[in-house]
Amino acid sequence: MEETVKKSKARSIDWVLVFVIVLLVLFGFLMVYSASYPDGYYKYGGDPFYFLRKQVIAAGAGLVGMIFFTNLPYIIYKKFSKLILFTCIGLAGLTIAIGIASNGAQRWIEIGGISLQPSEIIKIGAVLYMADYFTKKRDVLSSFTKGFLPSLFYIGLFCGLIAVQDDLSTAVILGGTLMVMFFCAGVRISHLILLFILALGGIIGLIAMQPYRISRIIVFFDPFKYPLDEGYQIINSLFALGTGGLFGMGVGKSRQKFFHLPEAYNDFIFSIIGEELGFMGGVAVMLAFVVFAWRGLRISMNTADFFGSQTALGLTVIVLAQFIIHVAVATSSMPPTGRALPFISAGGSSIMFLLCSMGILLNISKYSNTYRS
């Protein structure tokens, strides 16, 4: 691997991927401002730029991080895999001990006056650690006792670190991502099916433990039966998408963002995109993520080093999983759950650490044989 790194130093990063990332972030600035200025003006002292300002600052910090990690050889993460594991455990424990509650869940910690969401760091750490783990255990992954059971333990551990923060959707996304990595690492199909059954049982158990999660499942099947309660968000999301038609009402002209659709600038920003830019605008956003998937997966497939391949796969899949769930919730294709649209939704921790993780992916692209033109 060290020899591969030395031979690949002269290669450039994947500029197509850079273009897509920057385009989505800039588009996110536009949509965050459009979707959030009513809340900023009426709830934050007449400041319509309140959420946009926070997004730009976080994205700026994330961009600096992306540049840094782009120039940091990804092989270094293998040397600190144990530190990554203990850091993830420590962050989860810190969140439980001194975390800040928001919307009924304790998912934030405050350091030096800055609020951070540790789950965003844990997601990246989990991908890096499991990529190294699968690389080291690649020869025994087909074994039930030496491969499957230890892998099951670590996958469950990382998902559990997020689940204890009452963040089931993120735990599911991370679990799905690690299962994809496990599959591509060479696990037996029978073992993967068993893992899926165990994961499904765990999800059902976690849903059953919280009445509000059960309520979301019930409402999903007929949101119009509960128009003023649990079905309120979904109904207004569908109204926004339906009002947009083919080409939309125009940027800034959404009606649903005026206190009809809660979290319009975050969990339901795709609905505002559909309302203001129409079906064609929504399709354009989807196509941007298709290009992102194409470049990310090509980097993974064309990286000779197995650790780099697994890391690129995990970082790509985790973004795509969030994108799919966000769009599915906005279109009422799955039960509602708070999930930001990657690169676009408002959220300081989300955009900052997402861009940092993209720096890792771009660094891996330097050692990939992917066609860059």
C-alpha positions as CSV (number, residue, x, y, z in Angstrom):
1,M,0.0,0.0,0.0
2,E,2.8,2.4,0.8
3,E,4.3,1.8,-2.6
4,T,0.9,2.5,-4.2
5,V,0.6,5.8,-2.4
6,K,4.1,6.9,-3.6
7,K,3.3,6.0,-7.2
8,S,0.0,7.9,-7.1
9,K,1.1,11.2,-5.6
10,A,1.1,13.0,-9.0
11,R,-2.5,12.2,-9.7
12,S,-5.2,14.8,-9.3
13,I,-8.4,14.5,-7.4
14,D,-11.7,13.7,-9.0
15,W,-12.8,17.2,-10.2
16,V,-16.2,15.9,-11.4
17,L,-16.9,14.9,-7.8
18,V,-15.6,18.3,-6.6
19,F,-17.9,20.1,-9.0
20,V,-21.0,18.1,-7.9
21,I,-20.2,18.7,-4.2
22,V,-19.7,22.5,-4.6
23,L,-22.7,22.8,-6.8
24,L,-24.9,21.1,-4.3
25,V,-23.6,23.2,-1.4
26,L,-24.1,26.5,-3.3
27,F,-27.6,25.4,-4.3
28,G,-28.1,24.5,-0.6
29,F,-27.3,28.2,0.3
30,L,-30.0,29.4,-2.1
31,M,-32.7,26.9,-0.8
32,V,-31.8,27.4,2.9
33,Y,-32.3,31.1,2.6
34,S,-35.5,30.7,0.6
35,A,-36.9,28.1,3.0
36,S,-35.8,29.7,6.3
37,Y,-36.2,33.5,5.9
38,P,-39.8,33.5,7.4
39,D,-38.6,31.7,10.5
40,G,-35.5,33.9,10.7
41,Y,-37.5,37.1,10.4
42,Y,-40.3,36.3,12.8
43,K,-38.5,34.1,15.3
44,Y,-35.0,35.5,15.4
45,G,-35.3,39.2,15.8
46,G,-36.2,40.2,12.3
47,D,-33.1,38.5,10.8
48,P,-34.0,36.8,7.5
49,F,-30.4,35.7,7.1
50,Y,-30.2,33.9,10.4
51,F,-30.1,30.3,9.1
52,L,-28.2,31.2,5.9
53,R,-25.4,32.9,7.9
54,K,-25.0,29.8,10.1
55,Q,-25.0,27.5,7.1
56,V,-22.3,29.6,5.2
57,I,-20.1,29.7,8.3
58,A,-20.4,25.9,8.9
59,A,-19.9,25.2,5.2
60,G,-16.8,27.5,5.1
61,A,-15.3,25.5,8.0
62,G,-16.3,22.3,6.3
63,L,-14.6,23.4,3.1
64,V,-11.4,24.1,5.0
65,G,-11.7,20.7,6.5
66,M,-12.3,19.1,3.1
67,I,-9.1,20.7,1.7
68,F,-7.1,19.5,4.7
69,F,-8.4,15.9,4.5
70,T,-8.0,15.9,0.7
71,N,-4.3,16.4,1.2
72,L,-3.9,14.0,4.1
73,P,-3.1,10.4,2.8
74,Y,-6.0,8.2,3.8
75,I,-3.6,5.4,4.8
76,I,-3.0,7.2,8.0
77,Y,-6.5,6.3,9.4
78,K,-5.4,2.6,9.5
79,K,-2.8,3.5,12.0
80,F,-5.3,5.2,14.3
81,S,-8.2,2.7,14.1
82,K,-8.3,2.0,17.8
83,L,-8.2,5.7,18.6
84,I,-11.1,6.2,16.3
85,L,-13.1,3.5,18.0
86,F,-12.4,4.8,21.5
87,T,-13.2,8.4,20.3
88,C,-16.6,7.3,19.0
89,I,-17.4,5.5,22.3
90,G,-16.2,8.6,24.3
91,L,-18.4,11.0,22.2
92,A,-21.4,8.8,22.7
93,G,-20.8,8.7,26.5
94,L,-20.2,12.5,26.6
95,T,-23.5,13.0,24.8
96,I,-25.4,10.9,27.3
97,A,-23.7,12.6,30.3
98,I,-23.7,16.3,29.3
99,G,-25.7,16.3,26.1
100,I,-28.1,19.1,25.2
101,A,-31.7,18.1,24.6
102,S,-33.4,19.3,21.4
103,N,-36.8,18.3,20.1
104,G,-37.1,15.7,22.8
105,A,-33.7,14.0,22.0
106,Q,-30.3,14.4,23.7
107,R,-28.1,14.5,20.6
108,W,-25.9,17.6,21.0
109,I,-22.9,18.6,23.0
110,E,-21.6,22.1,23.5
111,I,-17.8,22.8,23.3
112,G,-16.6,26.4,23.7
113,G,-20.0,27.8,22.9
114,I,-20.3,25.7,19.7
115,S,-22.9,23.0,19.5
116,L,-21.9,19.8,17.8
117,Q,-23.8,16.6,16.9
118,P,-21.5,13.7,17.8
119,S,-23.4,11.2,15.6
120,E,-22.0,13.0,12.5
121,I,-18.5,12.2,13.7
122,I,-19.4,8.6,14.8
123,K,-20.7,7.9,11.3
124,I,-17.4,8.7,9.7
125,G,-15.4,7.0,12.5
126,A,-17.5,3.8,12.0
127,V,-16.8,3.7,8.3
128,L,-13.1,4.2,8.8
129,Y,-12.8,1.6,11.6
130,M,-14.9,-1.1,9.8
131,A,-13.0,-0.5,6.6
132,D,-9.8,-1.3,8.4
133,Y,-11.4,-4.2,10.3
134,F,-12.8,-5.8,7.1
135,T,-9.4,-5.4,5.5
136,K,-7.6,-7.2,8.3
137,K,-10.2,-9.9,8.6
138,R,-10.8,-10.3,4.9
139,D,-9.5,-13.9,4.8
140,V,-11.8,-15.1,7.6
141,L,-15.0,-13.1,6.9
142,S,-16.7,-16.2,5.5
143,S,-16.2,-18.0,8.9
144,F,-19.2,-17.7,11.3
145,T,-17.1,-17.6,14.5
146,K,-14.1,-15.7,13.3
147,G,-15.7,-13.4,10.7
148,F,-19.4,-13.0,11.2
149,L,-19.8,-12.8,14.9
150,P,-17.0,-10.3,15.6
151,S,-18.2,-8.2,12.7
152,L,-21.8,-8.4,14.1
153,F,-20.4,-7.1,17.4
154,Y,-18.7,-4.0,16.0
155,I,-21.6,-3.2,13.6
156,G,-24.0,-3.5,16.6
157,L,-21.7,-1.4,18.7
158,F,-21.5,1.6,16.4
159,C,-25.2,1.5,15.7
160,G,-25.8,1.3,19.4
161,L,-23.7,4.3,20.1
162,I,-26.1,6.3,18.0
163,A,-29.3,4.5,19.0
164,V,-28.7,5.4,22.7
165,Q,-28.9,9.1,21.6
166,D,-32.5,8.4,20.5
167,D,-31.5,8.8,16.9
168,L,-32.9,5.7,15.2
169,S,-32.9,7.0,11.7
170,T,-29.1,7.7,11.8
171,A,-28.5,4.3,13.4
172,V,-30.4,2.6,10.6
173,I,-28.5,4.5,7.9
174,L,-25.2,3.6,9.5
175,G,-26.2,0.0,10.0
176,G,-27.3,-0.3,6.3
177,T,-24.0,1.3,5.2
178,L,-21.9,-1.1,7.2
179,M,-23.9,-4.0,5.9
180,V,-23.2,-2.9,2.3
181,M,-19.5,-2.7,3.2
182,F,-19.7,-6.2,4.9
183,F,-21.3,-7.6,1.8
184,C,-18.7,-6.2,-0.5
185,A,-15.9,-7.4,1.8
186,G,-16.9,-11.0,1.1
187,V,-19.4,-12.1,3.7
188,R,-21.5,-15.2,2.9
189,I,-25.0,-14.4,1.7
190,S,-26.5,-16.7,4.3
191,H,-24.7,-14.7,7.0
192,L,-25.8,-11.4,5.5
193,I,-29.4,-12.6,5.5
194,L,-29.1,-13.5,9.2
195,L,-27.6,-10.1,9.9
196,F,-30.5,-8.5,8.1
197,I,-33.0,-10.5,10.1
198,L,-31.3,-9.5,13.4
199,A,-31.1,-5.9,12.3
200,L,-34.8,-5.9,11.4
201,G,-35.6,-7.4,14.8
202,G,-33.6,-4.7,16.5
203,I,-35.3,-1.9,14.6
204,I,-38.8,-3.3,15.4
205,G,-37.8,-3.6,19.1
206,L,-36.6,0.0,19.2
207,I,-39.7,1.2,17.5
208,A,-41.9,-0.7,20.0
209,M,-40.1,1.0,22.9
210,Q,-41.2,4.5,21.9
211,P,-44.9,5.3,21.4
212,Y,-44.2,8.2,19.1
213,R,-42.4,5.8,16.7
214,I,-45.4,3.5,16.6
215,S,-47.6,6.5,16.0
216,R,-45.5,7.5,13.0
217,I,-45.9,4.1,11.5
218,I,-49.7,4.3,11.9
219,V,-49.9,7.8,10.5
220,F,-47.8,6.8,7.5
221,F,-50.6,4.6,6.1
222,D,-53.2,7.4,6.1
223,P,-51.7,10.8,7.1
224,F,-55.0,12.6,6.0
225,K,-56.8,10.9,8.9
226,Y,-54.7,12.9,11.3
227,P,-54.5,16.4,9.6
228,L,-53.9,18.4,12.7
229,D,-51.6,16.0,14.6
230,E,-49.0,13.5,13.4
231,G,-50.0,13.8,9.8
232,Y,-49.6,17.5,9.6
233,Q,-46.1,17.6,8.3
234,I,-46.6,14.9,5.6
235,I,-49.8,16.5,4.4
236,N,-48.2,19.9,4.0
237,S,-45.1,18.3,2.4
238,L,-47.4,16.7,-0.2
239,F,-49.2,20.0,-0.7
240,A,-45.9,21.7,-1.4
241,L,-44.8,19.1,-3.9
242,G,-48.2,19.1,-5.6
243,T,-48.4,22.9,-5.8
244,G,-45.0,23.0,-7.6
245,G,-46.3,21.2,-10.7
246,L,-43.8,20.8,-13.5
247,F,-41.7,23.9,-13.3
248,G,-42.6,25.3,-9.8
249,M,-43.8,28.6,-8.5
250,G,-40.4,30.3,-8.7
251,V,-37.5,30.6,-6.2
252,G,-38.7,32.3,-3.0
253,K,-42.4,31.9,-3.8
254,S,-43.2,28.9,-1.7
255,R,-46.3,29.3,0.5
256,Q,-45.8,26.2,2.7
257,K,-42.7,27.6,4.3
258,F,-44.7,30.3,5.9
259,F,-45.3,28.2,9.1
260,H,-47.4,25.5,7.4
261,L,-44.5,23.1,6.9
262,P,-42.3,22.7,10.1
263,E,-38.6,22.3,9.6
264,A,-39.0,23.4,5.9
265,Y,-35.3,24.4,5.8
266,N,-34.1,21.1,7.1
267,D,-36.1,17.8,7.2
268,F,-38.4,18.9,4.4
269,I,-36.3,21.1,2.2
270,F,-36.9,18.8,-0.8
271,S,-40.6,19.7,-0.5
272,I,-39.7,23.4,-0.8
273,I,-37.5,22.6,-3.8
274,G,-40.4,20.8,-5.4
275,E,-42.8,23.7,-4.7
276,E,-40.5,26.4,-5.9
277,L,-38.7,24.6,-8.8
278,G,-41.3,22.0,-9.6
279,F,-40.9,18.4,-10.7
280,M,-38.0,19.3,-13.0
281,G,-36.1,21.0,-10.1
282,G,-36.6,17.8,-8.0
283,V,-35.3,15.6,-10.8
284,A,-32.3,17.9,-11.3
285,V,-31.4,17.4,-7.6
286,M,-31.8,13.7,-8.0
287,L,-29.6,13.6,-11.1
288,A,-26.9,15.5,-9.1
289,F,-26.9,12.7,-6.6
290,V,-26.8,10.1,-9.3
291,V,-23.6,11.7,-10.6
292,F,-22.3,11.7,-7.0
293,A,-23.1,8.0,-6.7
294,W,-21.4,7.3,-10.1
295,R,-18.2,9.1,-9.1
296,G,-18.0,7.8,-5.5
297,L,-18.7,4.1,-6.5
298,R,-16.2,4.3,-9.4
299,I,-13.5,5.6,-7.0
300,S,-14.3,2.6,-4.7
301,M,-14.2,0.1,-7.6
302,N,-11.0,1.4,-9.1
303,T,-8.9,1.8,-5.9
304,A,-6.5,-1.1,-5.7
305,D,-6.1,-0.9,-1.9
306,F,-8.9,-2.7,-0.2
307,F,-9.0,-0.3,2.8
308,G,-9.4,2.7,0.4
309,S,-12.0,0.9,-1.6
310,Q,-14.1,0.0,1.5
311,T,-13.7,3.6,2.9
312,A,-14.8,5.2,-0.4
313,L,-17.8,2.8,-0.6
314,G,-18.9,3.6,2.9
315,L,-18.6,7.3,2.6
316,T,-20.6,7.2,-0.7
317,V,-23.3,4.9,0.5
318,I,-23.9,6.8,3.7
319,V,-24.6,10.0,1.7
320,L,-26.9,8.2,-0.7
321,A,-28.8,6.5,2.1
322,Q,-29.5,9.9,3.7
323,F,-30.6,11.3,0.3
324,I,-33.0,8.4,-0.4
325,I,-34.6,8.6,3.1
326,H,-35.0,12.4,2.9
327,V,-36.8,12.2,-0.4
328,A,-38.8,9.2,0.6
329,V,-40.1,11.0,3.7
330,A,-40.9,14.2,1.8
331,T,-42.9,12.2,-0.8
332,S,-44.6,10.1,1.9
333,S,-42.9,6.9,0.6
334,M,-41.8,5.9,4.2
335,P,-42.8,6.9,7.7
336,P,-41.6,10.4,8.7
337,T,-38.2,10.7,10.4
338,G,-35.9,13.7,10.8
339,R,-33.3,13.4,8.1
340,A,-31.4,16.2,6.4
341,L,-30.8,16.3,2.7
342,P,-27.0,16.0,2.3
343,F,-25.2,19.2,1.3
344,I,-28.5,21.1,1.0
345,S,-30.4,21.1,4.3
346,A,-29.6,23.6,7.0
347,G,-27.5,22.1,9.7
348,G,-24.0,23.2,11.0
349,S,-22.6,19.9,12.2
350,S,-24.1,18.0,9.2
351,I,-22.6,20.1,6.5
352,M,-19.3,20.7,8.2
353,F,-18.5,17.0,8.9
354,L,-20.0,15.9,5.7
355,L,-17.6,18.1,3.8
356,C,-14.7,16.8,5.9
357,S,-15.7,13.2,5.0
358,M,-15.7,14.3,1.3
359,G,-12.1,15.3,1.7
360,I,-11.3,11.8,2.7
361,L,-13.1,10.5,-0.4
362,L,-11.3,13.0,-2.6
363,N,-8.0,11.9,-1.2
364,I,-8.8,8.3,-2.0
365,S,-9.6,9.4,-5.6
366,K,-6.0,10.4,-6.0
367,Y,-5.0,6.7,-5.8
368,S,-7.9,5.5,-8.0
369,N,-7.6,4.7,-11.7
370,T,-10.9,6.5,-12.3
371,Y,-11.0,8.5,-15.6
372,R,-11.1,12.1,-14.5
373,S,-11.8,14.1,-17.7
